[in-house]
Amino acid sequence: MNRRQFLTGALSAGALTVVAAACSSEPAPTSRARGATAITQVFGDGQKLIAVAVEYDIDIESTSLSTSSYSVPGRTITRVYTNSAPAVIATPVVGRYVIVEMSSADANALLWGDPQSTTRSSKSTAPQNQTQSGPPQGSSAKPVIRSAAATVRQTRAIRTVSGTTYPAAGTAMRTSASVDPLVDLFEQKSFSDPENGQVLKYNLFVPRNYSPTRSYPLVLFMHDASVVGADVKGPLVQGLGAVCWASPDDQARHECFVLAPQYDSVVLSDDYIPGPLFDTTVNLVHELTRRYSIDPKRLHATGQSMGAMMTLGMNIKHPDLFASSYVVAGQWPAEQSAPLARKRFWVTVSQGDTKAYPTENSIMSALEQQGAQVTRATWDGRASQQQFSTQVSEVTEHNTSINYVSFLAGTVPATGGGASEHMGTWRVAYSIPGIRDWVLTS
């Protein structure tokens, strides 16, 4: 078994990231702990530190553990149990790792942060309130991605499976090195566009059992403007839009490549005039289709906000490029939308989104005038996964090429600020497996 197979196997459902840790100081003589591992998970609102795994020199007796056996400053411990690997699991197994789970609701659990600042590429300051109009083309958000780090201490005696007592540790351990098993499944690369000279950083997921003798679909995910200027891995940790397609569960249903470019500045704003990286993204898709065994008839696009606008714009400019698309909180002038009438796509938006919702309503009306059949539905963004599954089935049974779902206002997660209904949309939209299945079964 190679390293990639081991890391993938250690993941449970969801997008888990594991950060390996070493001791910042030598343990006390009575400690038999070898080190610690911080475990993170990507949620709809970004990557969070949700657990720490303490590795011992021998298997630990699970019944000797409780939530008071360890302490992590500033965090709420919710479960403590054993495992044979540094990973969160539902049912404990015998192993030398003690998993210390922490509440994902803790104030300092989130690793994906707000932008440090918003600056134009010319270094002038962009508007701070972007509720009424999006950030201008060429501006950059430069969001913060905090490193996963925690200090953990064994505060009570525990036992090994052979009955040996390990007393409480005198010193704590802090993480220092990191590995990201799910994120590491994406390769970080750079594309130099020979047509316009632009350079585009990107993340690429290659199916685990990739064979050049087979043909695979590709999903292109394009992030929103709040991610511009981040580290190349920004699209992977900002939320579920990229990583959900590469999760073990999704790959078991639909093996596919996943492409997630990282834009250093805003590519498309409310004037609907794309910057040069718009064409570079399309050129990158063509390049990857030539480089790998990717089926050019099974290319799929998705994006949130700016990325949703790019998805719509690409389908209009290149109507034969994508087999299907998923548009989340996007907009485009209805009078330019005629080419979309022949396309297959799913749109999700919040009714409280004062820009995207009325614009999408206009687009749908225009497409119906062009002869397109549209299935509309209104959902509660707080629905359970079972309810979402039922609602997806109710939409898809109409067998239309265009599906339009709007969340009731006030039912998407609050993000703070005037754009809450807008940005809260994708915290839910990419968490619904049935929609992803629909996109990839075109």
C-alpha positions, -999 to +999 in steps of 0.1 A: +000+000+000+015+034-010+013+066+010-016+080-010-037+049-006-030+049+032-040+085+036-072+081+015-082+051+035-078+069+068-105+094+058-141+091+069-170+107+051-164+144+045-133+163+036-108+155+063-074+171+066-047+157+090-018+177+103+011+157+116+028+171+147+060+168+165+068+178+201+081+213+206+098+201+237+108+167+251+080+149+270+083+144+308+101+112+317+068+096+328+052+103+294+051+075+268+036+098+242+055+100+209+038+130+194+006+146+184-015+150+152-040+178+146-070+167+126-090+192+105-121+190+085-134+212+057-169+225+063-191+247+042-175+278+058-140+265+056-114+243+072-116+238+110-093+221+136-116+195+151-093+170+168-059+161+181-045+126+180-019+117+206+004+088+196+017+064+223+043+036+221+017+009+226-021+003+222-042+022+248-072+009+266-102+029+254-122+024+287-095+043+306-102+075+287-127+103+292-131+139+281-112+150+313-081+129+303-067+157+282-068+194+278-064+217+248-062+254+257-091+274+243-110+244+230-140+223+241-132+186+242-163+165+231-150+129+227-119+109+236-112+074+222-086+052+206-079+045+169-052+027+149-046+058+128-047+096+133-082+100+121-117+108+134-140+077+134-175+070+147-167+037+165-134+034+184-109+007+175-079-006+194-048+014+186-019+035+200-036+068+189-059+086+214-082+109+194-092+140+213-122+155+194-130+192+199-161+212+191-162+226+156-183+255+170-154+268+191-145+304+183-110+296+172-117+263+154-119+280+120-086+281+100-099+299+070-100+336+078-114+368+064-094+389+039-066+410+054-074+437+030-087+444-004-064+462-028-064+470-065-035+456-085-024+493-088-022+494-050-052+517-046-078+508-021-110+491-033-144+498-016-148+481+017-186+476+014-191+453-016-228+446-009-242+467-038-214+460-063-187+434-065-150+441-061-134+455-093-114+435-117-078+433-107-084+437-070-072+412-045-086+400-011-055+383+003-074+361+028-056+345+058-052+307+061-041+299+097-019+269+102-035+240+122-017+240+155-027+230+190-011+222+224-024+191+241-016+177+275-025+144+292-041+155+325-051+122+340-036+087+342-046+063+314-039+025+309-025+005+281-042-027+268-017-047+289-027-029+321+003-005+324-006+029+339+006+060+321+004+089+346-005+124+336+021+142+316+041+171+331+045+189+298+023+195+268+030+188+232+025+213+203+022+206+166+050+217+143+048+199+110+018+193+087+004+169+062-030+173+046-043+139+034-073+151+014-057+184+002-025+165-006-045+144-031-045+177-052-013+185-070-003+222-070+008+234-104+012+264-126+001+270-162+017+295-185-007+303-212+010+305-246-018+325-261-018+355-238+012+351-215-008+348-184+003+325-155-024+306-135-018+286-104-041+257-099-049+225-079-055+193-097-070+161-083-062+130-103-084+099-096-066+074-074-068+045-098-062+067-129-053+047-160-045+063-194-065+035-210-097+048-195-116+081-201-126+104-172-148+134-167-134+166-153-150+191-129-138+227-130-144+247-097-140+285-098-139+303-065-155+336-054-138+370-051-131+366-013-105+339-022-085+359-047-048+364-036-048+335-012-023+307-012-027+283-041-045+259-018-071+285-010-099+270-031-094+237-013-098+251+023-123+279+018-153+256+017-166+225+000-168+237-036-136+220-048-129+192-023-165+177-023-160+162-057-127+145-046-141+130-014-139+092-012-177+089-013-180+110-044-152+093-062-167+059-054-198+070-073-182+091-100-144+089-106-134+123-121-106+148-123-111+180-102-095+213-113-095+243-089-076+274-102-064+300-077-069+335-090-045+362-077-070+389-086-106+394-095-113+380-130-149+391-135-169+418-118-203+434-123-194+450-156-193+414-170-161+422-189-137+392-182-100+397-174-074+377-193-075+348-168-110+340-180-096+327-214-065+313-196-088+291-176-105+277-207-071+272-223-060+253-192-090+229-194-080+222-231-044+216-220-053+191-193-077+173-217-047+168-240-023+158-212-046+133-195-072+108-206-100+133-200-132+130-221-137+163-238-175+155-239-176+152-201-163+185-189-183+201-161-181+236-147-191+250-113-184+281-093-197+304-065-203+341-070-175+353-093-169+317-102-206+313-110-204+343-132-174+328-150-194+295-154-222+314-170-199+335-191-179+305-204-211+286-213-222+317-233-189+322-250-181+285-255-215+268-257-201+234-267-174+232-240-192+219-209-216+190-207-233+204-176-227+231-150-236+240-114-241+277-108-241+289-072-251+325-064-243+338-098-256+364-122-254+375-158-273+400-180-305+382-191-303+398-226-271+379-232-283+345-220-298+330-251-270+304-256-278+290-222-312+278-234-295+248-250-273+240-220-277+216-191-272+233-157-284+236-122-287+270-104-289+275-067-294+309-051-309+324-019-340+345-022-324+369+002-296+376-022-306+410-036-284+407-066-282+371-077-318+361-071-336+388-092-309+383-120-314+346-121-352+350-122-347+372-153-324+347-169-349+318-163-377+338-179-355+347-208-345+311-213-381+299-212-389+325-239-362+308-260-380+274-256-360+260-226-378+239-200-370+250-164-379+231-132-382+255-103-382+247-066-380+265-033-361+248-005-353+256+032-315+259+035-317+243+069-331+210+056-316+177+066-296+156+042-325+132+039-348+161+031-324+174+005-322+140-011-360+138-014-361+173-029-334+166-054-354+135-066-386+157-069-367+181-091-349+156-113-380+135-119-391+163-143-361+155-165-355+191-176-321+203-187-323+234-164-331+232-127-335+263-106-335+260-068-338+290-045-334+289-007-359+307+014-346+340+027-331+337+062-324+299+059-288+299+047-260+303+074-253+338+085-219+351+075-222+386+089-224+418+068-247+428+040-236+399+018-247+372+043-275+358+021-251+357-008-221+341+008-242+318+029-256+301-002-225+281-011-221+269+025-251+248+018-251+244-019-220+222-022-231+199+007-259+182-013-247+150-029-277+146-051-269+178-070-233+167-076-246+133-088-269+151-113-241+172-126-219+142-133-246+119-148-253+141-178 
